[in-house]
């Protein structure tokens, strides 16, 4: 199967163009655009390889995701993303311009996002101040609209499976665009969930049924979106969050505050002067509904958007979310994780098997 994927992609180089908007770039053009992949042009490191900034001869700026040659499963993800993203068009999805295949080199070329990714701002003590509450609200709403399109309105139903802060890119106006569809899966119209023995995603964002059983659905993305909301509100990572002498994660901390009637304490101090308190509290409420332990209790994205935008809509009380107290307990889960399965980019899990 990998061989077929490679041959199909390799043939693209001679065709020159796939569709009216999808271009196939020559390797020479990409080398020139990135100044031979210079370190100065490197934007970051993703789960399957580095990402570079480039400038074409017509002065257009592009971003190049260069697939790592040592990535065992990278070829499958390359073909998957190539097929998927070329057919997806939405203002809150990053736009792919084309690809480049040259020998063992496989690259995806995207529109360049000048403000990098959400995590670049959100988790930096100085840069997070640039994200006031109106900007954060706009980012939350934009991500929700992008997910709704993937789940319901695109030409195919798509489950992203790796929604996280580093996969949310920001344009020049700080509008969010969901990126990195290498791990996405297409669902048939009559399909509601699927099971895989190869779990892919990022620890801290994965729903419990997916992490532990390999079962995924639209509700898996909803869970990840709930985690992302809590991170945007608090300016803290779920996976590295600690509170005083506790090692409870961000979800657990948010739940404790909610139970105590003190959810506002979750607020990032840098948005205190710009936040709309009732809107913030409602957003936290919706996030907790999204991260409930049982998938059946989580809403669909269409309902999530209604909950966020309709101030008069009554919200159900959230049930106890999926989270673990303490480091010992989180290590005792029935999931086997190998160190080589993690990337430096927020620990993306590319293979994980339930025992």
Legacy VTK file of the C-alpha trace (Angstrom):
# vtk DataFile Version 3.0
C-alpha trace
ASCII
DATASET POLYDATA
POINTS 355 float
0.000 0.000 0.000
2.847 2.377 0.840
4.435 1.595 -2.525
1.203 2.425 -4.348
0.928 5.710 -2.437
4.476 6.662 -3.382
4.041 5.838 -7.057
0.793 7.761 -7.226
2.428 10.811 -5.689
5.604 10.495 -7.744
3.634 10.559 -10.980
2.340 13.998 -10.081
5.681 15.622 -10.811
5.346 15.018 -14.518
1.708 16.112 -14.692
2.491 19.607 -13.566
-0.958 20.408 -12.210
-3.774 18.599 -10.450
-7.082 20.407 -10.703
-7.456 24.116 -11.382
-5.906 25.360 -8.126
-3.597 22.548 -7.013
-0.037 23.011 -8.296
2.877 20.624 -8.436
6.089 22.525 -7.694
9.470 21.426 -8.972
12.155 20.637 -6.419
14.359 23.384 -7.884
11.642 25.976 -7.238
11.295 24.886 -3.602
15.062 24.858 -3.043
15.300 28.400 -4.415
12.281 29.577 -2.386
13.726 28.297 0.902
17.361 29.219 0.172
18.206 25.521 0.148
16.159 24.855 3.305
18.265 27.253 5.369
17.899 27.234 9.142
16.820 30.894 8.981
13.749 29.838 7.028
12.758 27.021 9.354
9.424 27.754 11.051
9.212 24.711 13.286
9.146 20.947 13.563
5.949 18.954 13.112
5.082 15.342 13.804
6.384 14.204 10.411
9.149 16.683 9.717
10.218 20.347 9.564
8.244 23.269 8.155
9.968 26.059 6.202
9.019 29.496 5.003
9.654 30.202 1.325
9.262 32.998 -1.198
8.443 32.274 -4.839
9.780 34.268 -7.786
6.491 36.231 -7.913
7.097 37.283 -4.261
4.341 35.033 -2.886
5.203 33.651 0.556
4.571 29.963 1.159
5.023 27.379 3.905
6.595 24.027 3.034
6.039 20.916 5.134
8.987 18.651 4.313
8.233 15.061 5.170
10.980 13.423 7.191
12.672 10.625 5.243
12.839 8.526 8.404
9.113 8.815 9.095
7.844 5.247 8.815
4.214 6.198 8.349
4.771 9.552 6.690
3.989 8.343 3.178
0.454 7.307 4.083
-0.187 10.596 5.835
1.227 12.526 2.866
-1.193 10.922 0.426
-4.041 11.296 2.916
-3.424 15.009 3.381
-2.884 15.519 -0.342
-6.266 14.030 -1.225
-8.151 15.511 1.698
-7.059 19.093 1.907
-7.140 19.698 -1.852
-10.910 19.141 -1.671
-11.577 21.225 1.441
-12.344 24.934 1.140
-13.282 27.012 4.179
-12.107 30.300 5.607
-11.061 28.549 8.839
-9.023 25.803 7.163
-5.471 26.391 5.965
-5.270 26.367 2.169
-2.907 23.967 0.443
-1.358 25.327 -2.742
0.249 22.147 -3.995
2.943 19.564 -3.462
6.465 18.637 -4.488
7.683 15.073 -5.038
11.301 14.481 -5.996
12.911 11.095 -5.397
12.454 10.373 -1.701
11.484 13.983 -1.032
7.786 14.621 -0.394
6.515 18.086 0.495
3.201 19.884 0.927
3.043 23.601 0.108
0.618 25.803 2.022
-0.368 29.435 2.171
1.968 31.177 4.602
0.498 32.234 7.932
2.494 35.256 9.204
1.434 34.840 12.826
2.542 31.221 13.085
0.431 28.985 15.330
-1.801 29.569 18.327
0.600 27.948 20.781
3.318 30.451 19.769
1.256 33.178 21.473
-0.933 31.334 23.947
1.759 29.637 26.021
4.346 32.417 26.015
4.217 34.710 29.058
4.950 37.826 26.983
3.221 37.113 23.674
-0.043 35.914 25.257
-0.792 39.541 26.188
-1.389 40.160 22.461
-4.383 37.819 22.667
-7.085 39.852 24.415
-10.490 38.302 25.056
-12.132 39.456 21.783
-9.272 37.847 19.821
-9.516 34.637 21.846
-13.275 34.521 21.385
-12.847 35.012 17.634
-10.313 32.159 17.574
-12.648 29.830 19.495
-15.553 30.679 17.197
-13.437 30.265 14.045
-12.147 26.836 15.108
-15.716 25.770 15.855
-16.874 26.883 12.393
-13.983 25.025 10.761
-14.819 21.824 12.632
-18.513 22.127 11.769
-17.569 22.372 8.097
-15.380 19.266 8.351
-18.024 17.264 10.194
-21.119 18.368 8.292
-20.774 20.682 5.311
-17.691 19.603 3.364
-17.983 17.264 0.381
-16.818 14.491 2.691
-17.209 14.050 6.445
-13.798 14.463 8.017
-12.582 13.661 11.532
-9.385 15.623 12.171
-8.033 13.457 15.047
-5.183 15.828 15.978
-6.782 19.130 16.907
-4.434 21.108 19.178
-3.022 24.598 19.653
0.013 23.995 17.424
-2.279 22.898 14.569
-4.232 26.164 14.662
-2.486 28.676 12.405
-3.155 32.430 12.576
-3.357 34.769 9.582
-2.347 38.430 9.507
-5.596 39.373 11.288
-5.213 36.605 13.920
-8.021 34.597 12.357
-7.637 30.854 13.034
-7.119 28.199 10.380
-7.122 24.489 11.206
-4.089 22.780 9.689
-2.319 19.415 9.451
-4.730 16.850 8.034
-2.188 14.043 7.895
-4.026 12.092 10.574
-7.564 12.922 9.424
-10.056 10.251 8.427
-12.956 10.386 5.983
-16.299 9.038 7.185
-19.012 7.625 4.951
-22.391 9.312 5.182
-23.913 6.435 7.158
-20.848 5.962 9.369
-20.945 7.346 12.925
-17.771 5.918 14.430
-14.779 3.763 13.589
-12.219 1.661 15.435
-8.500 1.548 14.756
-5.659 -0.459 16.277
-3.277 2.385 15.470
-4.172 5.394 17.597
-2.777 8.710 16.374
-3.062 12.052 18.069
-1.612 14.109 20.879
-1.610 13.153 24.531
-3.757 15.583 26.482
-6.157 16.251 23.596
-7.356 12.706 22.877
-10.765 11.568 24.064
-10.734 8.614 26.495
-12.569 6.219 24.172
-10.051 6.926 21.431
-6.934 6.771 23.600
-7.978 3.595 25.395
-10.059 1.690 22.844
-9.188 3.173 19.453
-12.816 4.254 18.914
-13.170 7.637 17.242
-15.994 9.778 15.883
-16.976 13.426 15.548
-17.214 13.423 19.343
-13.445 12.774 19.491
-12.837 16.135 17.808
-15.411 17.719 20.123
-13.397 16.520 23.116
-10.193 17.987 21.669
-12.025 21.253 21.003
-13.137 21.375 24.650
-9.535 20.982 25.812
-8.476 23.698 23.391
-11.117 26.095 24.771
-9.831 25.578 28.321
-6.283 26.283 27.134
-7.361 29.443 25.288
-9.269 30.723 28.336
-6.504 29.963 30.827
-3.353 30.389 28.729
-2.100 27.081 30.167
-1.298 23.740 28.544
-3.462 20.825 29.633
-0.538 18.410 29.729
1.901 20.566 31.705
-0.555 22.222 34.072
0.063 22.000 37.830
-1.718 23.762 40.647
0.129 24.234 43.927
1.026 20.771 45.253
-1.414 18.946 42.966
-0.659 17.333 39.633
-4.267 17.491 38.443
-4.394 18.514 34.774
-6.158 21.579 33.382
-9.423 19.713 32.775
-9.465 18.496 36.361
-8.667 21.956 37.693
-11.451 23.533 35.610
-13.891 20.923 36.904
-12.899 21.583 40.520
-13.406 25.322 40.066
-16.773 24.705 38.408
-17.896 22.488 41.262
-16.838 25.201 43.733
-18.698 27.914 41.800
-15.422 29.694 41.062
-14.958 29.036 37.320
-13.829 32.617 36.745
-10.569 31.763 38.540
-9.578 29.825 35.406
-9.245 33.104 33.502
-5.828 34.092 32.175
-4.764 37.233 34.050
-3.838 38.947 30.773
-7.487 39.055 29.605
-8.959 40.317 32.866
-9.482 43.856 31.578
-10.946 42.865 28.195
-13.101 39.856 28.994
-16.887 39.790 28.996
-17.504 37.850 32.200
-20.771 36.146 31.250
-19.400 35.202 27.841
-16.265 33.793 29.451
-18.254 31.750 31.987
-20.518 30.412 29.250
-17.461 29.450 27.187
-15.984 27.513 30.120
-19.366 25.836 30.646
-19.437 24.719 26.997
-15.841 23.455 27.235
-16.738 21.234 30.198
-19.713 19.840 28.267
-17.327 19.000 25.411
-14.842 17.087 27.603
-17.341 14.816 29.337
-16.115 11.276 29.768
-18.774 9.512 27.700
-18.948 10.450 24.030
-22.743 10.191 24.027
-22.896 13.063 26.540
-20.892 15.418 24.328
-22.713 17.674 21.836
-22.228 17.787 18.069
-20.372 20.816 16.705
-23.596 22.387 15.426
-24.913 22.325 19.004
-21.609 23.629 20.346
-21.840 26.693 18.094
-25.424 27.319 19.199
-24.380 27.038 22.837
-21.526 29.484 22.369
-23.428 32.094 20.375
-26.946 31.972 21.852
-26.917 33.664 25.251
-30.524 32.674 25.984
-30.025 28.975 25.306
-30.121 26.906 28.470
-27.040 24.751 28.878
-27.094 21.297 30.480
-24.996 20.759 33.572
-21.731 19.056 32.630
-21.013 15.617 34.015
-17.653 14.620 35.472
-15.087 15.026 32.688
-12.457 12.566 31.562
-9.223 13.295 33.386
-6.744 11.682 35.761
-5.543 12.884 39.138
-1.830 12.579 39.754
1.050 11.418 37.644
0.994 7.869 39.007
-2.576 7.302 37.917
-2.033 8.717 34.423
0.892 6.340 33.938
-1.223 3.348 34.884
-3.557 3.668 31.921
-3.923 0.645 29.675
-2.113 2.347 26.817
1.374 1.461 25.706
3.441 4.476 24.646
6.975 4.239 23.303
9.395 7.154 23.458
10.130 6.990 19.747
6.456 7.584 18.995
6.611 11.175 20.236
7.608 14.289 18.373
9.112 17.431 19.843
5.969 19.246 18.824
3.606 18.771 21.780
4.161 15.014 21.856
2.243 13.748 18.859
1.493 10.067 19.229
1.744 8.274 15.904
1.254 4.749 17.150
-0.303 3.481 20.316
-1.886 0.105 20.993
-4.325 -0.851 23.711
-3.339 -3.896 25.729
LINES 1 356
355 0 1 2 3 4 5 6 7 8 9 10 11 12 13 14 15 16 17 18 19 20 21 22 23 24 25 26 27 28 29 30 31 32 33 34 35 36 37 38 39 40 41 42 43 44 45 46 47 48 49 50 51 52 53 54 55 56 57 58 59 60 61 62 63 64 65 66 67 68 69 70 71 72 73 74 75 76 77 78 79 80 81 82 83 84 85 86 87 88 89 90 91 92 93 94 95 96 97 98 99 100 101 102 103 104 105 106 107 108 109 110 111 112 113 114 115 116 117 118 119 120 121 122 123 124 125 126 127 128 129 130 131 132 133 134 135 136 137 138 139 140 141 142 143 144 145 146 147 148 149 150 151 152 153 154 155 156 157 158 159 160 161 162 163 164 165 166 167 168 169 170 171 172 173 174 175 176 177 178 179 180 181 182 183 184 185 186 187 188 189 190 191 192 193 194 195 196 197 198 199 200 201 202 203 204 205 206 207 208 209 210 211 212 213 214 215 216 217 218 219 220 221 222 223 224 225 226 227 228 229 230 231 232 233 234 235 236 237 238 239 240 241 242 243 244 245 246 247 248 249 250 251 252 253 254 255 256 257 258 259 260 261 262 263 264 265 266 267 268 269 270 271 272 273 274 275 276 277 278 279 280 281 282 283 284 285 286 287 288 289 290 291 292 293 294 295 296 297 298 299 300 301 302 303 304 305 306 307 308 309 310 311 312 313 314 315 316 317 318 319 320 321 322 323 324 325 326 327 328 329 330 331 332 333 334 335 336 337 338 339 340 341 342 343 344 345 346 347 348 349 350 351 352 353 354
